[in-house]
Amino acid sequence: MKLSQRIGGLRPTAVNSILAEVRALQAQGRELVSLMRGEPDLKTPAHIVAAAEAALRAGRTSYPDNRGEMPLREAVALKLERDNGVRYDPGSEILVTTGATFGIYSALSAVLDPGDEVIVPDPVYDAYLSPIRLAGGVPKLAASRIEGGRFQITREALEAVRTPATRAILLNTPWNPTGAVLSPNELAVVAGFVRDHDLWLISDEIYEAITYDGHRHVSPVAAIPDLRGRTILVNSLSKTYAMTGWRVGYCAAPAEVIRAMFLVLQQSSRGPATFIQDASAVALRESQACVAEMTAEYTRRRSRVIEALAGIRGCRVIAPEGGFFAMLDCREMGQASDAIRKGLLEEHGVVVVNGSAYGPSGEGTLRVSFASGGAALERGLDRLRAGLSA
Ligand SMILES: Cc1ncc(COP(=O)(O)O)c(C=O)c1O
């Protein structure tokens, strides 16, 4: 039987492709250590779990309001004002989604027509590409360069891939996989570009809480208020509260866009479960001490990664400014990053992602995750160091 041609444009994510190799080796009895996934090993804080339990026991099991339960939308509005300094109306400008993944999908579906192009800075979180295609769009990778020890995007690189069909830019800061946190100056460059070419800005801010060394996430709309009319802010509770499996996120945008995204949501996911939404409101409203504790833990792990991987010939750690991935710049080793990754996997039993999986600008680099810590991180770092020094 014939399947839709649309499916031909979709690809498994880099992590899933590598997982298939990992499972094949494990089936042969190999013991592997993974520094691959963006899955925190920290537990969802107890007060959030307790709120979900209480909501379940209170019978909060019916269909939710498909825009998001009002108490959660109000909590999102409160959070956006408290943490990001931006104001959105919970009645008309906020949509609760099944993770940032569905927020991105509904945003793209709301603004793209067939053939519209979406610019994504390269290296790109590869799970952006298939949803762009699914929404009828065409991804265009804007090259970045490692300069001053970090990945940088420039106006020239954005202009180089812009065409009359460009409709939107999909930005992710803190930036997975590079670890860069866009500075107000860099945001101003993006703002000038989207303004001059009348584009939508889809701003994925999922790693906002996890920043280091005085770098701080600034929401593009807070930095440049006149972006508000053309920006769709996407966020989720997955990383901030170690709630990846709860599948809850939210978007904020002008009412007319939220109405369009709501239509997409109503005809597909219909949002996260009601009791999950109750607990999510508690997460956003109550003390944020748990977030500070988790960020302190990631800060310790980041220091270990930088320390453990320092001084390997031909490799340099790009110290992440945010998120829980470090990029290793191995360009001086003169080998394709996929070949280095395969060697590390097959000969040294450690799993990382080759930078080329995220686009041509990532070639020569490896992405190392410290979302998981403890003994597994230490063992993985030992193997990585041994493998890269061999
Ligand atoms: C940049 C980025 N956006 C979105 C997601 C997915 O988020 P969610 O779990 O909220 O769907 C991830 C997960 O790794 C991510 O790295």
The ligand as a Tripos MOL2 file, in Angstrom:
@<TRIPOS>MOLECULE
LIG
   16    16     1     0     0
SMALL
NO_CHARGES

@<TRIPOS>ATOM
      1 C1         16.0140   22.9780   21.3750 C.3       1 LIG1
      2 C2         14.9530   22.0320   21.7940 C.ar      1 LIG1
      3 N1         13.6690   22.3610   21.5570 N.ar      1 LIG1
      4 C3         12.6720   21.5140   21.8890 C.ar      1 LIG1
      5 C4         12.9290   20.2990   22.4980 C.ar      1 LIG1
      6 C5         11.7820   19.3910   22.8500 C.3       1 LIG1
      7 O1         11.1420   19.8590   23.9630 O.3       1 LIG1
      8 P1          9.8480   19.2110   24.6280 P.3       1 LIG1
      9 O2         10.2870   18.0950   25.5070 O.co2     1 LIG1
     10 O3          9.2710   20.3290   25.4250 O.co2     1 LIG1
     11 O4          8.9500   18.7820   23.5360 O.co2     1 LIG1
     12 C6         14.2430   19.9280   22.7840 C.ar      1 LIG1
     13 C7         14.5370   18.6230   23.4330 C.2       1 LIG1
     14 O5         15.6340   18.1370   23.4730 O.2       1 LIG1
     15 C8         15.2810   20.8170   22.4170 C.ar      1 LIG1
     16 O6         16.5600   20.5100   22.6520 O.3       1 LIG1
@<TRIPOS>BOND
     1     1     2 1
     2     2     3 ar
     3     2    15 ar
     4     3     4 ar
     5     4     5 ar
     6     5     6 1
     7     5    12 ar
     8     6     7 1
     9     7     8 1
    10     8     9 2
    11     8    10 1
    12     8    11 1
    13    12    13 1
    14    12    15 ar
    15    13    14 2
    16    15    16 1
@<TRIPOS>SUBSTRUCTURE
     1 LIG1         1 GROUP 0 **** ****
